[in-house]
Amino acid sequence: MLELVIVGGGPCGLSCAAYAHKAGLPYLVLEKGSIVHTIARFPTDMRFFSTALRMSIGGVPFVASEPHPTRKEALDYYRQVVHTLGLAVRTFEEVTAISREADGTFRVVSRPHRRPEQPNEYRAKAVVVATGYFDWPNRLGVPGEDLPHVSHYYREGHAHYGQRVVVVGGGNSAVEAALDLYRCGAQVTLVHRGADVHDKVKPWVLPFFRSRVRKGQIATRFGTRVVRIERDAWWWKAPGGRRRWRPTPFTCLPASARITPCSPTSASRLTGRRGRRCTIRRRWRRTCPAHTSPVWWQPAMTPTGSLSRTGAFTA
């Protein structure tokens, strides 16, 4: 019989474990991933808004190179906390059920990743659930959100070099993702339903973002809401509900083609064919039964002129 079972091995769960350890209570931490699994999934080069002092737990000092630690420094620190204090943590063991027994104790059932067919069972007088919210992202609730090229998590921008990427959101995560993608050579558009980015964006990040937007290196669409995502295009509602369709021209085409705005159907035929053109609005009104809706449409194209999947990140 344990005094305490802690579900979640993030900073909060580890802090609870540190206090239980110092109090001499029999306890156990169950984590479905690695230690501080959430931080491990943060963007690679992320720097925290919180200071190292505020992120320290268990009386173990957090020594960082700067007041605001990086993701790697945080991972190193929390591993050191577990090692220094000797915390009882079982990683890659997911809790699947918690029930209260007749005697008032709790029954906790977990499933080890290596032996999912052999669940473990624990009895405890108390249970702390410290699972956080990272595994439940804010969804847009629009058609196409589950397409394979749409992600609710951002890691790094290297894989999106030369691609058009839409970042949905106006908070700190969205701004940092847009900047990182721009630095990695992506063509970035930040879409946010508000009139501007949030005022809580990190103060050392915001000036760089403003500068890139002012120079036209990062496109922004404020007061705009994404309404549908397709494999080669995304649709959005314009401010004030105005009906408008805005095509995206090729930024760079093969020498045998002409620079011409085009629809997705014509674009696939245009690449590599000399001098082929299309009548945009006539084709648009003939092929799109919903052209009367107050939405904009934008195809996603690579700098080489061929259609490609747009990366869309909700932050």
VMD Tcl script that draws the C-alpha trace (Angstrom):
set ca {
  {0.00 0.00 0.00}
  {1.42 3.36 -1.08}
  {0.65 6.65 0.59}
  {0.64 8.48 -2.74}
  {0.58 7.77 -6.48}
  {1.45 10.71 -8.73}
  {0.21 10.53 -12.32}
  {2.52 12.59 -14.54}
  {6.26 13.12 -14.46}
  {6.39 16.76 -15.48}
  {7.68 19.63 -13.30}
  {4.52 19.64 -11.16}
  {4.53 15.88 -10.67}
  {8.22 15.86 -9.84}
  {7.73 18.71 -7.37}
  {5.02 16.69 -5.58}
  {7.35 13.70 -5.55}
  {10.15 15.79 -4.05}
  {7.95 16.88 -1.15}
  {6.69 13.31 -0.58}
  {10.27 12.05 -0.66}
  {11.42 14.57 1.92}
  {8.42 13.73 4.14}
  {9.32 10.06 4.05}
  {6.04 8.97 2.43}
  {5.87 5.82 0.28}
  {5.03 7.18 -3.18}
  {5.41 6.44 -6.88}
  {5.37 8.61 -10.01}
  {3.87 7.08 -13.15}
  {4.69 8.82 -16.45}
  {3.49 7.60 -19.85}
  {6.53 9.08 -21.62}
  {9.96 10.24 -20.58}
  {10.70 12.52 -17.62}
  {9.18 15.96 -18.34}
  {7.79 14.50 -21.55}
  {6.05 17.77 -22.41}
  {9.27 19.80 -22.34}
  {10.97 17.14 -24.45}
  {8.36 17.82 -27.17}
  {8.82 21.60 -27.09}
  {10.49 23.33 -30.07}
  {14.16 22.41 -30.19}
  {15.59 25.92 -29.72}
  {12.90 27.26 -27.38}
  {13.82 29.58 -24.52}
  {11.44 29.76 -21.54}
  {9.65 32.90 -20.48}
  {10.00 31.87 -16.82}
  {13.32 32.34 -15.09}
  {15.47 29.48 -13.83}
  {14.64 30.48 -10.26}
  {10.92 30.02 -10.83}
  {11.42 26.70 -12.59}
  {13.53 25.14 -9.84}
  {11.96 22.45 -7.64}
  {12.86 20.27 -4.69}
  {15.50 22.65 -3.36}
  {17.85 21.78 -6.21}
  {19.32 24.98 -7.72}
  {18.74 25.54 -11.43}
  {21.96 26.94 -12.90}
  {21.50 28.29 -16.45}
  {23.67 30.35 -18.79}
  {21.05 33.13 -18.88}
  {18.11 34.15 -16.67}
  {15.68 32.43 -19.07}
  {16.80 28.83 -19.62}
  {16.60 26.92 -22.86}
  {14.72 23.68 -23.47}
  {17.94 21.66 -23.28}
  {18.95 23.28 -19.99}
  {15.52 22.45 -18.55}
  {15.78 18.81 -19.64}
  {19.24 18.56 -18.08}
  {18.00 20.15 -14.87}
  {14.95 17.94 -14.31}
  {16.97 14.79 -14.99}
  {19.43 16.02 -12.39}
  {16.59 16.58 -9.89}
  {15.40 12.98 -10.25}
  {18.96 11.68 -9.93}
  {19.99 13.91 -7.01}
  {16.90 13.30 -4.90}
  {16.52 9.66 -5.96}
  {12.86 10.08 -6.89}
  {10.77 6.96 -7.53}
  {9.68 7.46 -11.15}
  {8.47 4.86 -13.61}
  {8.60 6.18 -17.16}
  {6.73 4.87 -20.20}
  {3.97 3.47 -18.02}
  {0.58 4.94 -18.85}
  {-2.20 5.09 -16.26}
  {-5.40 3.71 -17.79}
  {-7.81 3.66 -14.83}
  {-8.25 5.11 -11.34}
  {-11.06 3.91 -9.09}
  {-11.95 4.39 -5.44}
  {-12.47 1.27 -3.37}
  {-14.99 0.69 -0.58}
  {-12.36 1.30 2.10}
  {-11.56 4.75 0.71}
  {-8.28 3.84 -0.94}
  {-7.55 4.15 -4.64}
  {-6.86 1.47 -7.22}
  {-4.56 2.62 -10.03}
  {-4.11 0.53 -13.16}
  {-1.24 1.25 -15.53}
  {0.01 -0.19 -18.81}
  {3.77 -0.44 -19.41}
  {4.71 0.34 -22.99}
  {6.92 -2.73 -23.27}
  {4.28 -5.07 -21.83}
  {0.89 -3.58 -22.70}
  {-0.78 -6.97 -22.32}
  {0.36 -7.19 -18.67}
  {-1.07 -4.19 -16.78}
  {0.18 -3.20 -13.35}
  {-2.06 -2.43 -10.39}
  {-1.27 -0.19 -7.41}
  {-3.15 0.67 -4.23}
  {-2.71 4.10 -2.66}
  {-4.32 6.26 0.01}
  {-4.16 9.32 -2.23}
  {-3.66 10.12 -5.92}
  {-2.29 13.31 -7.48}
  {-3.13 13.85 -11.15}
  {-0.48 16.14 -12.69}
  {-0.92 15.35 -16.39}
  {-0.94 18.93 -17.70}
  {-2.64 19.98 -20.93}
  {-0.02 19.49 -23.65}
  {-1.67 16.35 -25.02}
  {-4.95 18.25 -25.51}
  {-4.11 21.04 -27.98}
  {-6.50 23.80 -28.97}
  {-8.21 22.56 -32.12}
  {-9.69 24.76 -34.81}
  {-12.74 22.58 -35.35}
  {-12.67 23.01 -39.15}
  {-12.79 20.49 -42.01}
  {-9.38 19.20 -43.01}
  {-7.78 19.71 -39.62}
  {-6.80 16.05 -39.43}
  {-5.03 15.93 -42.79}
  {-1.49 14.52 -42.56}
  {0.20 17.84 -43.36}
  {-1.52 19.64 -40.46}
  {0.12 19.52 -37.03}
  {-0.89 20.83 -33.61}
  {2.70 20.67 -32.38}
  {5.76 22.51 -33.61}
  {9.28 21.14 -33.27}
  {11.58 22.91 -35.72}
  {11.50 24.51 -39.15}
  {14.27 22.68 -41.01}
  {11.93 20.26 -42.80}
  {9.88 23.15 -44.21}
  {12.66 24.89 -46.12}
  {11.29 26.34 -49.36}
  {7.66 25.57 -48.47}
  {4.67 27.75 -47.77}
  {3.60 27.32 -44.15}
  {0.57 28.72 -42.37}
  {0.82 29.29 -38.61}
  {-2.55 29.72 -36.90}
  {-2.51 31.66 -33.64}
  {-1.33 34.93 -32.14}
  {0.38 33.88 -28.94}
  {4.00 33.41 -28.05}
  {4.20 29.90 -29.54}
  {2.83 31.08 -32.87}
  {5.20 34.05 -33.08}
  {8.26 31.94 -32.22}
  {7.23 29.25 -34.72}
  {6.79 31.87 -37.46}
  {10.23 33.33 -36.77}
  {11.93 29.95 -36.69}
  {10.26 28.90 -39.95}
  {11.34 32.16 -41.60}
  {14.94 31.64 -40.47}
  {14.82 28.13 -41.93}
  {13.81 29.43 -45.35}
  {10.05 28.83 -45.28}
  {7.49 31.27 -46.68}
  {5.39 31.98 -43.59}
  {1.91 33.39 -43.14}
  {0.63 33.95 -39.60}
  {-3.16 33.94 -39.28}
  {-4.86 35.19 -36.14}
  {-8.47 36.07 -35.38}
  {-7.43 38.99 -33.18}
  {-6.40 42.47 -34.29}
  {-2.76 41.84 -33.36}
  {-0.56 39.29 -31.63}
  {-1.03 38.88 -27.90}
  {0.56 41.42 -25.60}
  {2.17 38.60 -23.59}
  {4.57 37.58 -26.35}
  {8.10 37.43 -24.97}
  {9.49 40.98 -25.03}
  {12.81 39.87 -26.51}
  {11.01 38.01 -29.34}
  {8.41 40.59 -30.38}
  {10.82 43.20 -31.90}
  {12.29 40.60 -34.27}
  {8.81 39.53 -35.35}
  {7.67 43.12 -35.91}
  {10.77 43.78 -38.00}
  {10.20 40.75 -40.23}
  {6.54 41.70 -40.74}
  {7.42 45.33 -41.51}
  {9.93 44.20 -44.15}
  {7.41 41.82 -45.73}
  {9.41 38.74 -44.82}
  {6.57 37.26 -42.75}
  {3.00 37.72 -43.95}
  {0.21 38.28 -41.44}
  {-3.57 38.11 -41.65}
  {-5.15 39.54 -38.52}
  {-8.88 39.53 -37.85}
  {-9.01 36.38 -39.94}
  {-10.32 32.91 -39.20}
  {-9.44 29.68 -40.99}
  {-12.61 27.90 -42.10}
  {-11.32 24.94 -44.10}
  {-8.04 23.19 -44.91}
  {-7.47 21.17 -48.06}
  {-4.49 19.24 -49.36}
  {-3.33 22.07 -51.60}
  {-5.18 25.10 -50.27}
  {-6.65 26.75 -47.20}
  {-9.76 28.89 -46.87}
  {-10.34 31.80 -44.52}
  {-12.96 34.43 -43.69}
  {-11.96 37.98 -44.41}
  {-12.46 40.88 -41.98}
  {-15.96 42.29 -42.18}
  {-17.27 39.26 -44.02}
  {-16.30 40.66 -47.45}
  {-16.31 38.18 -50.31}
  {-12.89 38.03 -51.89}
  {-10.79 35.44 -53.65}
  {-7.07 36.01 -53.81}
  {-4.88 33.69 -55.93}
  {-1.26 33.03 -55.12}
  {1.21 33.42 -58.01}
  {4.24 31.24 -58.49}
  {7.30 32.86 -56.97}
  {9.70 31.05 -59.25}
  {8.87 28.97 -62.31}
  {10.86 26.84 -64.75}
  {12.20 28.81 -67.71}
  {9.63 27.23 -70.00}
  {6.66 28.64 -68.09}
  {5.25 32.11 -67.55}
  {4.57 33.72 -64.19}
  {0.79 33.50 -63.99}
  {-1.65 33.30 -61.06}
  {-3.56 30.06 -61.35}
  {-6.01 27.73 -59.67}
  {-4.95 24.31 -58.26}
  {-6.34 22.41 -61.25}
  {-4.59 24.58 -63.79}
  {-1.39 24.83 -61.77}
  {-0.74 21.11 -62.00}
  {-1.05 21.35 -65.79}
  {0.87 24.60 -66.07}
  {4.20 23.42 -64.66}
  {6.61 22.50 -67.43}
  {4.31 23.59 -70.29}
  {5.40 26.62 -72.23}
  {3.15 29.65 -72.24}
  {-0.01 28.03 -70.84}
  {-2.43 30.44 -69.16}
  {-5.81 30.22 -67.47}
  {-8.74 32.56 -66.94}
  {-8.87 32.74 -63.16}
  {-12.27 34.18 -62.33}
  {-14.18 32.32 -65.02}
  {-12.63 29.02 -63.91}
  {-13.22 29.94 -60.28}
  {-16.93 30.64 -60.67}
  {-17.47 27.59 -62.82}
  {-15.67 25.07 -60.59}
  {-16.46 26.34 -57.09}
  {-20.13 26.08 -56.06}
  {-19.41 27.94 -52.82}
  {-17.85 31.05 -54.38}
  {-20.53 33.24 -52.83}
  {-19.29 32.49 -49.32}
  {-17.27 35.26 -47.63}
  {-14.04 33.30 -47.72}
  {-10.65 33.65 -49.33}
  {-8.77 30.82 -50.95}
  {-5.04 30.39 -51.38}
  {-3.22 27.52 -53.07}
  {0.00 26.24 -51.58}
  {2.90 26.14 -54.00}
  {6.62 25.50 -53.71}
  {9.20 27.90 -55.15}
  {9.73 25.42 -57.99}
  {6.22 26.01 -59.23}
  {4.61 22.69 -58.34}
  {1.80 22.27 -55.87}
  {2.80 20.95 -52.48}
  {1.22 20.39 -49.11}
  {1.09 23.39 -46.86}
  {2.20 22.90 -43.29}
  {-0.36 24.35 -40.89}
  {0.47 24.67 -37.22}
  {-2.11 25.73 -34.65}
  {-0.55 27.43 -31.67}
}
mol new
graphics top color blue
foreach p $ca { graphics top sphere $p radius 0.5 }
foreach p [lrange $ca 0 end-1] q [lrange $ca 1 end] { graphics top cylinder $p $q radius 0.2 }
display resetview
